[in-house]
Amino acid sequence: MRNTLLRLLLLSFLFQVSCIEKRQNKSQRLNSKTESDLYSALEQVKDSIQIGDITVYNSFKHQILANKGNTYDSTLILDKVYKRHQKLWDGCYAMIFGEENASKFKTEVGMVKWNKALYKDNKEFMEQRVRELLQQNVDSILKESLSGFTTLIDKHRPTAKISIVFVPLQGVTFGGCDQSMFVLDLMDTSNDLNYVLTKGFPHEINHLAYEPTRKHDPDRKTALLNTIDEGLACYYTYKFFKGDIPKRTAVENMSEEDWNWYLQHEKEIFVKSRPYLLESSEKVTPYSCSCGMHRGKKLFEDAPHSICYWLGFRIIESYERNNGVGSWKDVYELPAREVLAKSGYENYINSLKE
């Protein structure tokens, strides 16, 4: 009996030692990757991904690999980050961040200078961010996201050029100036990376699918159209996940508390917003849905973020409820004012108690 007990104790000890060694070996492999294998992993990453009519440039790859040798490889920055998607830098970033920053983005000297300094000042963060990105299996996520445009709205497949890259000035987490100038900025941590890739990507690409309608809408410069545009992007995301995510998650990853606040104030929100919906979205009004002004603070001091995203989502949801299952796809081809009229949302609002 005693020998049996000793054997059991010995086996237990050996098992624990084996487990400890496995954990240590795994830790060593991770540390090894942390210290020396990142370059090798990045060299296996494709320079770009082609999915239908969308090209995704993995520019982050070259921002890190430019530091691999004894001297900084500026040709990687110029050829693989700048010139490959030059329209993004010359036509978008040089414009939205003002004349004082334009030379950073539309000159070769400027691009090399900030890329070199950005890595030097943020080496640990950038390398960790890239490891996090590589673990996401980006190719599969993006291909899966775009599959929705085949299965849900085949007539409206988007075209785009997108750079996944580190940028020194934040302001565009995921978006751009038009379909040829899109970016996913890895320096911006305002949103969880997994959320941006899985939920944010369908949302942003949907804007490109809707863009042809938007261009020809007589109300294209109004807050109403921007509200419909953002609402449709959120609704598409909800449909893409087949209702397996909460509506609030599809609407800017909103908290349950914020969603409930909107439901409780729904009538007040629409009644107060209605007079401003057909005003120019470029005009600073009590209700605005452009250039990041989503709070509507003059109208709703206590409102959570993303008021127009939520209101647009409710209008599209009402449209489908009023016109039949799948009818939300009509919105891609209808003027914004017609969408609101056919949604029955105003009638719904009028039926609510004060």
N, C-alpha and C positions, 0 to 999 in steps of 0.2 A: 504493500500500500504506500509505504514511504517512498520507494523507488518510483512508483507511478506518479506520485505528487511532484517529486523532483523533476521528472521528465516533463510534466505539464508546465511547471514553472519555467524550465529551460526553454521549452517551445514558445511560451508566452513572451519570454524575454527576447528571444531571437526574432519573433514576429514584430515586436515593438522596434527593435533595432533596425529591421528591414524597412519598416514604415518611415522611421526617422531618416534613414539613408536615402530613400526614394524622394522624401520631401526636400532633403538637402541637395540631391542631384538636380531636382526640378528647379530649385532656387538658383543653383549654380548656372543652369542652362539659361534661365531668365536673366541673371546678372551678366552672363557672357553676351547675351543678345543686347543687353543694355549698353555694354561697354564696347563691343567690337563687331557685332553682326548686323547692325542697322543698315550700314551701307550695302551689305550683300543682299539684305531683304529688299531694299529699295531698287537695286539693280534688276530685280526680278519683276518689278512693277511695270506695266505697260506705260508708254509715254502718253497714250490716249486710249479712250474707249469709244467705239462707234456703236450707237444703239439707234437703229432707224435713221432718222435725220438729225439726231443729236450727237454732237461730239463733246466728250468730256476730256479736258486736258489735265493730266496729273502733274501740274507744275510744281507742286510741293516737293516732288521727288528730286528735281534738279536744284531747288533751293537748298536742300540738305547736301546733295552729292557735290555741289560746287565747293564744299569745304573738305572734301575727302583727301586731297593731296597736300603737299607741303606749301603750295601756293594756291590762292583762291582762283577758281576756274570761272572767270567772268563770261567766257564764251557760252557756258551752259545757261547762264542767266539771260544772255542776249538772244540765243537761238531757241531755247526751249521754254523760257518763261515770257519774254517780251515779244519777240518777232512772231512766235507761233500764234499768239492771240493779241496782236498789236492793237487791234481796234478797241479791245477792252481798256487798255492803258491810255491810248491816245484820245479815244472818243468818249470814254466814260469817267475813269478816275481823274484824268487831267481836268475834266470839266466840273464834276460834282464837288471836288475839294478845293476849288478856287484857284485863281491865278498864282497865288503865292506858293502853291504846291504842285502846279502843273509840270514844272521841270523835273520833278521826281519821277513822273510817269511817262512823259512823252519824249524823253531823251535817253540815249544809251548810258551816258555818264550817270544820270540820275537813278536809273534802274539798278545799275551795278552798285552804286553807293549805298542805297537804302537796303538792298538785299544783303550786302555784306555786313552792314551795321546791325540789321535786324537779327541775324543769326548770332552774331557776337554777343549781343545784349540779351538774347532770349534762347540761348542754346538748349538749356535743359527743358524749358517749356516746349519748344518746337519739336525736339526729338521725342518727348513723351506724347505729344499730340499726334505725331505721325505713327507711333506705335499703336496708339488707340485707334487711329484710322485704319491701319493695316489689319487690325483684329476684326474690323467691321465687315470685311469681305465686300468692299464697295462695288465691285463689278456686279455681283449678284443682286445687291440691294437696288442699284440703279436700273438694272434690267427688269427686275420685278416691278419697280415703280412704273416704268414705262409700259409694261404689259397692259396696264389698265386702259391706256389709250387705244389699244387694239380690241380689248374685250368689252369696254364700256362705250367708248365714243370713237369708233374707227374712222369716222369722217373728219376728225379734227386732230390728226396727229401733229404734234408740234415740231418745229425746227429750232435748233439752238446750238450755240457754242458756249461751253461753260469751263472755266478754269477753277480747279481746286487748288488753293494757293494761300500763302501767308501774306497779308497786306499790312503796311505800317500804320495806316489811318483807318480806324473803324467807323462804320456807318452803314455798310452793306453786309449784313451777315450772310444772306443768301438772296441774290436778286441781281438787278442790273439795269442798264439803260434801254436795251431792246434785246431781241432774241439772239443777236450776234455778240452781245456783250454781257454775259452772265458770269457770276462768280460765287463760289462758296469760300468764304474767308475763314481760314482755320485759326487765325489769331483771335477772332471774336468768340468769346466763351459765354455770350449772353443766353445761348440755348445749348442744351445737351446735344452732343454730336450725333448720338444715335437717333434722337428725335428729329434733328435736322435732316438726316439722310433718309429715314424711313417715312416720316410724316411731312416734313418740310419740302422734300423734293417733289412729291406729287403736287403739293400746293403751288409751288413756284412754277413748275412746268405747265400747270393748268393755265396760268396767266398767258403763256405763249399760245396755247391752243385757242384761247378766247380772243387773242389780239386782233385777228382779222375782222371780227365783228365790231370790236371796239373802235377800230380805225374809221369805220364808216357810220358810226352811230352819231346822229345829230346832237346828242347830249353827251358826246365823248369827253367833254371837259368838265362835266358836272360831278358833284359829290355823289349823286345817285348812281352814276355809272361805276364810279370807284367802289361804291358799296356793293353793287351787284357783282362786280369783278372779284372782290375779296370774298364775298359770300359764296360765289360759285366755286372758287378755289377750295374753300373749306368744305363745301358740300361734296365736291368731287372726292376729296380725301376721305370723307366719311363713307362714301359709296365704294371707294376703292377697297376699304377694309371691311366691306360687307356688313357694316353695323357692329363689328367686333370690338370697336373702340367707342368710348362714350362720345357723344356729340361735342361736349366741351373740349375733349382732347383734339378733335379735328379743328376746333376754332382756337388756334393759337395756344394750344395746351393749357387752356383756361382751368382754373381751380373750380371745384364744385361750389365753393362759396361765391365766387364771382358769377358763375352761371346762374345760380339761384337769385343773386341780386338783380341780374338782368330780367329774369322771368317776373320777379316781383314788381319791376318798374317798367314793364314792356309797353304799356299804353302811354305812359308819360314820355318814354323815350321817343316813340314814333310821332306822337302829337307835337312834341317840341322840335323834333328834327325836321318834320315834313316841310316847313317853309324854306328850309335851306338846301334841300336835296337837289334842286335844279339850279342852284348857284354854282359858279365856277369853283372847281376843287382847288384852283390855284389861289383863290381869294381866302384870306384869313377870316373865317366866319365862326359863329358859335358851334357849328357842326362842321367838321372837316375830316376828310379821309384821304389825305395825300401827304407826302413828304414826312411821314412819321407822326403826324398830328392826329392821333386816333382817340384821344381821351374825351373830346367834346367838353372840356372843363367849364366853359362859360355856361353851358346848359346843365351839366350834371357834375357838380363839384365832387360827388362821392363815387362817380362811375369808375369801375375797374378799367383796365386797358382794353384796347381793341373793340371799341363800341361799333364801328362800322363793319367789322368782320362778323360780329354777332348778329347785327341787324340784317346784313346781307344774307347770312345763313338762314335766318328765320323767314326771309322773303322767298328764298329758293325752296325751302322746305314747304312753305305754304303753297307755292306754285305747284309742286308735285302733288300735294294733298288735294288741291283744287282741280287738277287736270289729269290725274291718273298716274299710276305707277310708271316710272321711266320717263315721264314728261319733262323732268328737270333738264334733260338733254336738249330740249327746245331752246333753252336760254343761250346756247352757243350761237344761235342764228337770229335772235330777236333783239330789237332795240331795248335799251334798259327801261324806258318809260312803258313800253308794252309789257315787259316782264312784270313790272310792279302792278299794272292794271289787271293783268290776267292771273296774278297770283292770288287775288282775293284777300291779300294781307290787310288792306285797309278795312274791309268789311269785318274781318276777324278782330281787328283792333277796336272797331266801333262796338263790337258785341261784348267787349270786356267791361267790367264794372270799374268805376273810377277808384 
